[in-house]
Amino acid sequence: MKLSLKRHLWAGTLAFLLLAPTLAARAEEGLDLTARSFVIMDAKTGVILLSYNPQLFLPPASTLKVMTAMYVLEHLKMDDKVQVSARAAAAPPSKIAVKPGEVYTVEELLYALLLNSANDAARALAEAVSGSEEAFARDLTRQVRQWGAYRTTLATANGLPADNQYSTAQDLALLFRKAMAYPELVKIMGTKYHHIQGGRELRNHNRFLFTTPLAVAGKTGFTRASKHTYVGLFRNNDRAIIVSLMGSKQKWADLRPLIAKGFELEGAPIAKLPPLEEKLRFAKNYTGKYATAGSKTKLRRRPKVAMGSAASVPVKKKSKANKKKSRSQED
């Protein structure tokens, strides 16, 4: 019993000693984060300005969809037509509820993929390129390694949990820098709202687009296994940085100081970013640029954003079953 306790104490001490230099490095930079890994990259040169566990293998969640979008554009045109299969329509949430037999353009599905993080759109696009999602994942793995992401292996087109699927913060930053060379992807990921057939309005999950003019484009991700992931581009005058984040418990709170640190290291410091992302409320059945907390006007046209405290907007309570289900779904 005593021997077992000593072993546990020794193992804990060893783990702390191995981790201590990295924790100290983060402390010296004035960062207090929950993320397991991050990279801040100069967007113009590709030079890494600051990193923490940049080559740690972690599940990428929906940041994988950026890779999917690039590979799709290498093989299909924006106005190509894609017919939805039953398997694509059956993808788990998040999704836009496409139906078997429906036909969409590649452009519509890319907007659904990158704004709403639609897993059904990801499968439909993968099948259009490679015949099946499995074949697409194998093809995409080979491609991203040719692009220089040597530590990335993929098993899906959407980032849902799967065996043998992982990437690194360094690979995510490298691939996102490449994605910014596609004008179509810059436009799509920089779009707040977009309409597709059937009167459906898509909303970008990247809340920085709604809170700071520094944000150019980005992609969020979440599963219970991966925690929060993110990769995005930010620009301050003639300086631009890419920030990738993996394994975060609170991505917006982790990302704000990383953005500020990145521009500080670029010699273009910015003011501390306020915590606006947590205060955004996307309420249905309202219209206008923002739905102000306490407003009594109800104009039913489009979802919009509210900035205010969490207590300022009533939230519909979820059942325990729904809460458990929502936590397991992909962002």
Secondary structure as GFF3:
##gff-version 3
##sequence-region A 1 331
A	DSSP	alpha_helix	2	28	.	.	.	ID=ss1
A	DSSP	beta_strand	37	42	.	.	.	ID=ss2
A	DSSP	beta_strand	48	52	.	.	.	ID=ss3
A	DSSP	three_ten_helix	61	63	.	.	.	ID=ss4
A	DSSP	alpha_helix	64	75	.	.	.	ID=ss5
A	DSSP	beta_strand	81	83	.	.	.	ID=ss6
A	DSSP	alpha_helix	86	89	.	.	.	ID=ss7
A	DSSP	beta_strand	103	105	.	.	.	ID=ss8
A	DSSP	alpha_helix	106	114	.	.	.	ID=ss9
A	DSSP	alpha_helix	119	130	.	.	.	ID=ss10
A	DSSP	alpha_helix	133	146	.	.	.	ID=ss11
A	DSSP	alpha_helix	169	179	.	.	.	ID=ss12
A	DSSP	alpha_helix	183	189	.	.	.	ID=ss13
A	DSSP	beta_strand	193	196	.	.	.	ID=ss14
A	DSSP	three_ten_helix	197	199	.	.	.	ID=ss15
A	DSSP	beta_strand	200	203	.	.	.	ID=ss16
A	DSSP	alpha_helix	208	211	.	.	.	ID=ss17
A	DSSP	beta_strand	215	223	.	.	.	ID=ss18
A	DSSP	beta_strand	227	236	.	.	.	ID=ss19
A	DSSP	beta_strand	239	248	.	.	.	ID=ss20
A	DSSP	alpha_helix	251	265	.	.	.	ID=ss21
A	DSSP	three_ten_helix	277	279	.	.	.	ID=ss22
A	DSSP	beta_strand	280	286	.	.	.	ID=ss23
A	DSSP	beta_strand	302	307	.	.	.	ID=ss24
A	DSSP	three_ten_helix	310	312	.	.	.	ID=ss25
A	DSSP	alpha_helix	320	327	.	.	.	ID=ss26
###
